[in-house]
Amino acid sequence: MAQSEQVSRSNPYFDQDHEIFRSSVRTFVQKEMTPHADEWERQGIFPRELFTRVGELGYLGVRHPVEYGGTGLDYMYTTILCEELVRCRSVGVAVNLMVQSELASSIISALGSEEQKRRFLPDVIAGKKILALGITEPSAGSNVAAIKTTARLDGDDYVIDGSKTFITNGTRADYITLAVRTGGKGSDGVSTILFPTDTPGFSVGRKLEKMGNHAGDTAELFFDGCRVPRANLLGPEGAGFKAIMTLFEGERLVLAAFACGIMAELYDIAYQYALERQVFGQRIADIQLWRHRLADMETLLEASRQLTYSAAYMLSTGARADRETAMAKLFSSQAVKKIADEALQIHGGYGYMEDYLVCRLYLDVDAFTIGAGTSEVMREIIAGHAARRHG
Ligand SMILES: Cc1cc2nc3c(=O)[nH]c(=O)nc-3n(C[C@H](O)[C@H](O)[C@H](O)COP(=O)(O)OP(=O)(O)OC[C@H]3O[C@@H](n4cnc5c(N)ncnc54)[C@H](O)[C@@H]3O)c2cc1C
């Protein structure tokens, strides 16, 4: 059992079924993902077939209803899936898979009509089609209500014009759940539409070169007079902003769970190194200063897990958890950066070398305080609750 496991095994949030699920995801990751992760990172992309393989195993539809090919489980399983997938040695691959299975497809589940769900969800859950989530624009990131991409009704079609940026799975998505402006200024004018990428007028701009997460593609997208059937609108006009805000709770949980998984990996790597490396005639693990720093790392990991698991539990019961998911995301995304720094430091010069996983993870985790809502936005959510409580 890895060092980081000992605490989670006694966690009251998980029962035997959860542990069986965790063990099957872990076996899959170790056998079918980890051996290829370095190659995918070098190539800057992973094979499309991984989507179908992960779909076959049911991991793209954990929370989706059984009638559309999903498994009908809850956020506790999503949390486990994220913690385990991200330990494959390629954070980018895990992120891109979860964008499909949770972030982009959840909007279809939440807002889609019966017909839309039957038409789109089975192929997405099976991994036969790749899905992206298109919200961020060059001039609207944190402020989703400021998006400018328009969808103007013309007969039975919406005509879409505008651009998106930083879109995960963007270079090869078959569909995008796209935030568009169908009405006037502000949040009430925002809608979501299912956008097929074979629509004339659509183009993928640059594949963006990132600091980390290299195996996961991220792109700029352009929409120039794209005609999409009115039937692709998800929910009523103007329902997009509220749906996006609600679904962000799940997205933030996913990021928090990823952070927990990476922290566990980094802690284990650091502890193992401390056992192996001799300095001044003793193991690093026997130096009190490092024993204490490892204890601090473990405490940060455990605190992150507790916030994440309790937010997951709340979402699993159907409760709103915007405050709790914001806290879990805020704390875990900052903790993982701290732990990455410590894990690199314990390796001395080796930690700075690209041959070492700790070097890659250090760069990968920097996006965690930005994606799915920045730390500043998380604090705004938490502070908003406090202000309402205190009047
Ligand atoms: C690797 C990666 C993948 C991504 N994938 C996707 C994707 O698939 N789909 C998608 O739609 N988007 C995606 N994004 C975009 C991401 O959601 C945005 O980058 C994020 O929401 C922040 O928006 P921004 O970059 O425009 O920063 P801005 O909103 O311009 O913020 C700049 C700075 O100002 C701060 N700030 C903003 N508002 C406030 C405030 N009210 N008070 C205090 N400070 C504030 C921010 O915290 C930040 O520090 C991705 C981003 C990254 C890095």
PDBQT file of the ligand as one rigid body, heavy atoms in Angstrom, charges set to zero:
ROOT
HETATM    1  C1  LIG A 401      -5.277  24.533 -19.225  1.00  0.00    +0.000 C 
HETATM    2  C2  LIG A 401      -6.579  25.279 -19.340  1.00  0.00    +0.000 A 
HETATM    3  C3  LIG A 401      -7.681  24.638 -19.875  1.00  0.00    +0.000 A 
HETATM    4  C4  LIG A 401      -8.894  25.320 -20.018  1.00  0.00    +0.000 A 
HETATM    5  N1  LIG A 401      -9.966  24.671 -20.590  1.00  0.00    +0.000 NA
HETATM    6  C5  LIG A 401     -11.104  25.374 -20.823  1.00  0.00    +0.000 A 
HETATM    7  C6  LIG A 401     -12.201  24.752 -21.511  1.00  0.00    +0.000 A 
HETATM    8  O1  LIG A 401     -12.172  23.570 -21.865  1.00  0.00    +0.000 OA
HETATM    9  N2  LIG A 401     -13.305  25.497 -21.770  1.00  0.00    +0.000 N 
HETATM   10  C7  LIG A 401     -13.398  26.802 -21.393  1.00  0.00    +0.000 A 
HETATM   11  O2  LIG A 401     -14.426  27.413 -21.660  1.00  0.00    +0.000 OA
HETATM   12  N3  LIG A 401     -12.384  27.419 -20.729  1.00  0.00    +0.000 NA
HETATM   13  C8  LIG A 401     -11.239  26.738 -20.445  1.00  0.00    +0.000 A 
HETATM   14  N4  LIG A 401     -10.189  27.344 -19.794  1.00  0.00    +0.000 N 
HETATM   15  C9  LIG A 401     -10.293  28.768 -19.429  1.00  0.00    +0.000 C 
HETATM   16  C10 LIG A 401     -10.424  29.039 -17.947  1.00  0.00    +0.000 C 
HETATM   17  O3  LIG A 401     -11.677  28.675 -17.480  1.00  0.00    +0.000 OA
HETATM   18  C11 LIG A 401     -10.122  30.549 -17.772  1.00  0.00    +0.000 C 
HETATM   19  O4  LIG A 401      -8.743  30.744 -18.056  1.00  0.00    +0.000 OA
HETATM   20  C12 LIG A 401     -10.444  31.045 -16.387  1.00  0.00    +0.000 C 
HETATM   21  O5  LIG A 401     -11.824  31.025 -16.149  1.00  0.00    +0.000 OA
HETATM   22  C13 LIG A 401      -9.931  32.495 -16.162  1.00  0.00    +0.000 C 
HETATM   23  O6  LIG A 401     -10.304  33.335 -17.202  1.00  0.00    +0.000 OA
HETATM   24  P1  LIG A 401      -9.194  34.267 -17.913  1.00  0.00    +0.000 P 
HETATM   25  O7  LIG A 401      -8.053  33.396 -18.284  1.00  0.00    +0.000 OA
HETATM   26  O8  LIG A 401      -9.841  35.033 -18.995  1.00  0.00    +0.000 OA
HETATM   27  O9  LIG A 401      -8.704  35.244 -16.779  1.00  0.00    +0.000 OA
HETATM   28  P2  LIG A 401      -9.411  36.638 -16.339  1.00  0.00    +0.000 P 
HETATM   29  O10 LIG A 401     -10.848  36.399 -16.081  1.00  0.00    +0.000 OA
HETATM   30  O11 LIG A 401      -9.039  37.691 -17.307  1.00  0.00    +0.000 OA
HETATM   31  O12 LIG A 401      -8.663  36.919 -14.969  1.00  0.00    +0.000 OA
HETATM   32  C14 LIG A 401      -7.356  37.486 -14.897  1.00  0.00    +0.000 C 
HETATM   33  C15 LIG A 401      -7.004  37.635 -13.416  1.00  0.00    +0.000 C 
HETATM   34  O13 LIG A 401      -7.937  38.496 -12.782  1.00  0.00    +0.000 OA
HETATM   35  C16 LIG A 401      -8.529  37.856 -11.667  1.00  0.00    +0.000 C 
HETATM   36  N5  LIG A 401      -9.909  38.242 -11.492  1.00  0.00    +0.000 N 
HETATM   37  C17 LIG A 401     -10.937  38.110 -12.355  1.00  0.00    +0.000 A 
HETATM   38  N6  LIG A 401     -12.078  38.568 -11.815  1.00  0.00    +0.000 NA
HETATM   39  C18 LIG A 401     -11.764  38.987 -10.569  1.00  0.00    +0.000 A 
HETATM   40  C19 LIG A 401     -12.529  39.551  -9.480  1.00  0.00    +0.000 A 
HETATM   41  N7  LIG A 401     -13.827  39.774  -9.590  1.00  0.00    +0.000 N 
HETATM   42  N8  LIG A 401     -11.864  39.855  -8.338  1.00  0.00    +0.000 NA
HETATM   43  C20 LIG A 401     -10.539  39.636  -8.220  1.00  0.00    +0.000 A 
HETATM   44  N9  LIG A 401      -9.779  39.112  -9.203  1.00  0.00    +0.000 NA
HETATM   45  C21 LIG A 401     -10.393  38.787 -10.356  1.00  0.00    +0.000 A 
HETATM   46  C22 LIG A 401      -8.445  36.368 -11.993  1.00  0.00    +0.000 C 
HETATM   47  O14 LIG A 401      -8.544  35.594 -10.829  1.00  0.00    +0.000 OA
HETATM   48  C23 LIG A 401      -7.080  36.304 -12.657  1.00  0.00    +0.000 C 
HETATM   49  O15 LIG A 401      -6.094  36.234 -11.676  1.00  0.00    +0.000 OA
HETATM   50  C24 LIG A 401      -8.997  26.676 -19.605  1.00  0.00    +0.000 A 
HETATM   51  C25 LIG A 401      -7.867  27.301 -19.040  1.00  0.00    +0.000 A 
HETATM   52  C26 LIG A 401      -6.676  26.635 -18.900  1.00  0.00    +0.000 A 
HETATM   53  C27 LIG A 401      -5.495  27.341 -18.300  1.00  0.00    +0.000 C 
ENDROOT
TORSDOF 0
